[in-house]
Amino acid sequence: MILTESQKKYLRGRGHQLKPIITVGNAGLSESVLAEFESTLAHHELIKVKVRAGDREVRDEIIVQLCDKHAAVLVQRIGNIALMYRPNPDKKPEARLRIPSS
């Protein structure tokens, strides 16, 4: 999924008040973290993830792995916090997060 800049801006505005729901520690991505990430992303569609890894390259690699394995889109990354989005087509239409079309 590719988001336009206006869609990313909208999602950044929606995600501004969110607190990080998932925290990835120094141990990296375990099966339990991946399962929790999947269920949380399916439920909320837009989440913040805190990655507490050693350096920037490791944090970037963890964020890329999360996005690739779960078909999520990185909306924004500031420091060790990443804002990620993935629409859930199984949710009721009125419960889905609606983003502008363009």
Backbone as CSV, one residue per row, in Angstrom:
resi,resn,N_x,N_y,N_z,CA_x,CA_y,CA_z,C_x,C_y,C_z
1,MET,0.844,-1.176,0.000,0.000,0.000,0.000,0.891,1.242,0.000
2,ILE,0.564,2.172,-0.842,1.305,3.425,-0.915,0.367,4.552,-0.525
3,LEU,0.820,5.385,0.391,0.029,6.526,0.846,0.566,7.807,0.227
4,THR,-0.353,8.706,-0.112,0.062,10.018,-0.599,0.491,10.871,0.587
5,GLU,1.118,11.991,0.303,1.562,12.887,1.375,0.385,13.444,2.161
6,SER,-0.726,13.724,1.491,-1.896,14.244,2.205,-2.499,13.172,3.122
7,GLN,-2.462,11.919,2.691,-2.953,10.835,3.546,-2.037,10.648,4.750
8,LYS,-0.707,10.730,4.527,0.226,10.619,5.640,0.045,11.770,6.627
9,LYS,-0.194,12.955,6.105,-0.416,14.114,6.969,-1.660,13.903,7.824
10,TYR,-2.718,13.389,7.227,-3.943,13.105,7.961,-3.689,12.072,9.063
11,LEU,-2.976,11.002,8.720,-2.691,9.951,9.696,-1.763,10.453,10.810
12,ARG,-0.805,11.303,10.483,0.055,11.889,11.519,-0.772,12.714,12.492
13,GLY,-1.744,13.441,11.974,-2.641,14.210,12.837,-3.467,13.316,13.738
14,ARG,-3.967,12.214,13.191,-4.751,11.260,13.995,-3.885,10.534,15.016
15,GLY,-2.613,10.302,14.663,-1.731,9.547,15.540,-1.011,10.385,16.571
16,HIS,-1.117,11.703,16.474,-0.368,12.581,17.370,-0.667,12.310,18.844
17,GLN,-1.915,12.129,19.195,-2.297,11.940,20.595,-2.157,10.496,21.067
18,LEU,-1.840,9.573,20.164,-1.712,8.165,20.559,-0.463,7.925,21.395
19,LYS,-0.557,6.993,22.304,0.590,6.526,23.077,1.099,5.234,22.437
20,PRO,2.392,4.952,22.562,2.897,3.677,22.015,2.222,2.485,22.693
21,ILE,1.699,1.590,21.897,0.996,0.415,22.409,1.947,-0.766,22.515
22,ILE,2.826,-0.911,21.551,3.778,-2.028,21.507,5.169,-1.479,21.788
23,THR,5.926,-2.197,22.614,7.319,-1.849,22.875,8.190,-3.036,22.511
24,VAL,9.155,-2.785,21.631,10.118,-3.811,21.247,11.390,-3.519,22.025
25,GLY,11.815,-4.473,22.847,12.983,-4.277,23.690,14.278,-4.661,23.009
26,ASN,15.331,-4.724,23.804,16.660,-5.060,23.288,16.734,-6.471,22.722
27,ALA,15.812,-7.345,23.141,15.813,-8.729,22.648,15.339,-8.819,21.199
28,GLY,14.732,-7.753,20.681,14.295,-7.750,19.289,12.891,-8.293,19.115
29,LEU,12.636,-8.842,17.942,11.309,-9.330,17.591,11.159,-10.797,17.962
30,SER,10.409,-11.050,19.008,10.104,-12.427,19.390,8.746,-12.803,18.790
31,GLU,8.412,-14.061,18.869,7.117,-14.521,18.346,5.959,-13.870,19.085
32,SER,6.096,-13.673,20.392,5.017,-13.046,21.154,4.841,-11.581,20.771
33,VAL,5.938,-10.880,20.512,5.841,-9.479,20.082,5.177,-9.399,18.711
34,LEU,5.549,-10.289,17.806,4.948,-10.301,16.474,3.450,-10.612,16.531
35,ALA,3.061,-11.545,17.388,1.645,-11.886,17.527,0.868,-10.717,18.119
36,GLU,1.428,-10.064,19.110,0.766,-8.908,19.725,0.660,-7.755,18.725
37,PHE,1.705,-7.554,17.950,1.690,-6.506,16.927,0.580,-6.768,15.922
38,GLU,0.465,-8.001,15.461,-0.560,-8.360,14.475,-1.963,-8.116,15.018
39,SER,-2.237,-8.583,16.224,-3.587,-8.429,16.773,-3.906,-6.965,17.074
40,THR,-2.931,-6.215,17.554,-3.157,-4.802,17.868,-3.369,-3.990,16.599
41,LEU,-2.577,-4.256,15.574,-2.728,-3.543,14.312,-4.063,-3.865,13.652
42,ALA,-4.490,-5.108,13.738,-5.781,-5.495,13.167,-6.925,-4.790,13.888
43,HIS,-6.785,-4.597,15.182,-7.848,-3.968,15.958,-7.866,-2.453,15.798
44,HIS,-6.706,-1.804,15.865,-6.647,-0.342,15.880,-6.382,0.296,14.514
45,GLU,-5.755,-0.403,13.609,-5.371,0.059,12.276,-4.243,1.098,12.284
46,LEU,-4.199,1.988,13.254,-3.154,3.003,13.355,-2.562,2.905,14.759
47,ILE,-1.277,2.545,14.842,-0.651,2.360,16.152,0.741,2.975,16.188
48,LYS,1.177,3.247,17.410,2.555,3.668,17.635,3.311,2.516,18.269
49,VAL,4.559,2.350,17.809,5.423,1.292,18.317,6.705,1.947,18.820
50,LYS,7.108,1.594,20.032,8.364,2.086,20.576,9.406,0.987,20.414
51,VAL,10.520,1.329,19.786,11.592,0.364,19.549,12.785,0.792,20.404
52,ARG,13.064,0.013,21.439,14.162,0.325,22.351,15.366,-0.543,22.023
53,ALA,15.926,-0.309,20.855,17.107,-1.064,20.431,18.328,-0.159,20.527
54,GLY,19.481,-0.749,20.383,20.732,-0.045,20.577,20.952,1.174,19.708
55,ASP,21.050,1.005,18.415,21.371,2.139,17.567,20.338,2.307,16.457
56,ARG,20.509,3.342,15.677,19.536,3.708,14.650,19.360,2.623,13.598
57,GLU,20.447,1.990,13.171,20.345,0.966,12.131,19.519,-0.229,12.593
58,VAL,19.697,-0.623,13.843,18.927,-1.746,14.395,17.450,-1.361,14.494
59,ARG,17.170,-0.145,14.954,15.778,0.320,15.038,15.138,0.344,13.657
60,ASP,15.863,0.857,12.676,15.321,0.907,11.313,15.029,-0.488,10.777
61,GLU,15.929,-1.430,11.034,15.737,-2.802,10.560,14.511,-3.451,11.219
62,ILE,14.317,-3.223,12.496,13.145,-3.783,13.195,11.859,-3.193,12.630
63,ILE,11.845,-1.897,12.382,10.651,-1.251,11.826,10.360,-1.779,10.429
64,VAL,11.372,-1.952,9.615,11.187,-2.496,8.262,10.661,-3.924,8.322
65,GLN,11.185,-4.730,9.235,10.706,-6.108,9.379,9.237,-6.134,9.782
66,LEU,8.844,-5.286,10.722,7.440,-5.236,11.147,6.540,-4.850,9.974
67,CYS,6.942,-3.846,9.224,6.132,-3.407,8.081,6.046,-4.496,7.012
68,ASP,7.161,-5.142,6.710,7.168,-6.160,5.666,6.367,-7.397,6.048
69,LYS,6.547,-7.881,7.265,5.866,-9.116,7.683,4.367,-8.946,7.845
70,HIS,3.922,-7.720,8.118,2.508,-7.520,8.429,1.807,-6.583,7.461
71,ALA,2.441,-6.282,6.324,1.857,-5.432,5.283,1.401,-4.089,5.837
72,ALA,2.174,-3.539,6.750,1.866,-2.239,7.329,2.664,-1.158,6.601
73,VAL,2.222,0.069,6.746,2.889,1.208,6.134,3.444,2.088,7.251
74,LEU,4.703,2.442,7.114,5.307,3.373,8.056,4.859,4.776,7.680
75,VAL,4.122,5.420,8.578,3.626,6.767,8.330,4.677,7.786,8.751
76,GLN,5.259,7.548,9.938,6.237,8.484,10.470,7.123,7.781,11.482
77,ARG,8.371,8.220,11.545,9.294,7.728,12.571,10.015,8.912,13.150
78,ILE,9.908,9.058,14.465,10.629,10.107,15.178,11.371,9.430,16.318
79,GLY,12.681,9.447,16.253,13.487,8.797,17.291,13.221,7.313,17.329
80,ASN,12.759,6.840,18.484,12.481,5.416,18.626,10.984,5.093,18.568
81,ILE,10.179,6.037,18.107,8.739,5.840,17.981,8.356,5.808,16.504
82,ALA,7.619,4.768,16.107,7.147,4.630,14.723,5.624,4.602,14.715
83,LEU,5.042,5.342,13.796,3.598,5.351,13.594,3.313,4.494,12.373
84,MET,2.493,3.445,12.541,2.229,2.491,11.460,0.735,2.361,11.212
85,TYR,0.402,2.111,9.946,-0.991,2.009,9.532,-1.180,0.800,8.630
86,ARG,-2.289,0.114,8.853,-2.732,-0.943,7.940,-4.252,-1.031,8.045
87,PRO,-4.966,-0.833,6.928,-6.423,-0.933,6.989,-6.862,-2.366,7.245
88,ASN,-7.982,-2.500,7.913,-8.530,-3.821,8.209,-9.858,-3.963,7.467
89,PRO,-9.885,-4.688,6.353,-11.127,-4.819,5.594,-12.180,-5.685,6.293
90,ASP,-11.794,-6.410,7.340,-12.744,-7.258,8.055,-13.577,-6.491,9.075
91,LYS,-13.173,-5.269,9.402,-13.944,-4.469,10.347,-15.200,-3.935,9.684
92,LYS,-16.187,-3.632,10.500,-17.400,-3.025,9.970,-17.043,-1.672,9.357
93,PRO,-17.701,-1.297,8.283,-17.348,-0.031,7.611,-17.382,1.185,8.531
94,GLU,-18.325,1.239,9.441,-18.421,2.401,10.335,-17.333,2.403,11.411
95,ALA,-16.675,1.273,11.624,-15.609,1.181,12.629,-14.212,1.367,12.044
96,ARG,-14.109,1.376,10.716,-12.814,1.529,10.066,-12.314,2.968,10.169
97,LEU,-11.013,3.099,10.120,-10.386,4.408,10.059,-10.476,4.894,8.625
98,ARG,-11.132,6.010,8.427,-11.302,6.531,7.069,-10.219,7.569,6.792
99,ILE,-9.508,7.365,5.711,-8.504,8.343,5.322,-8.927,8.992,4.013
100,PRO,-8.492,10.224,3.767,-8.871,10.884,2.512,-8.358,10.103,1.301
101,SER,-9.092,10.159,0.208,-8.711,9.366,-0.963,-7.477,9.907,-1.671
102,SER,-7.263,11.205,-1.645,-6.065,11.746,-2.312,-5.533,12.935,-1.600
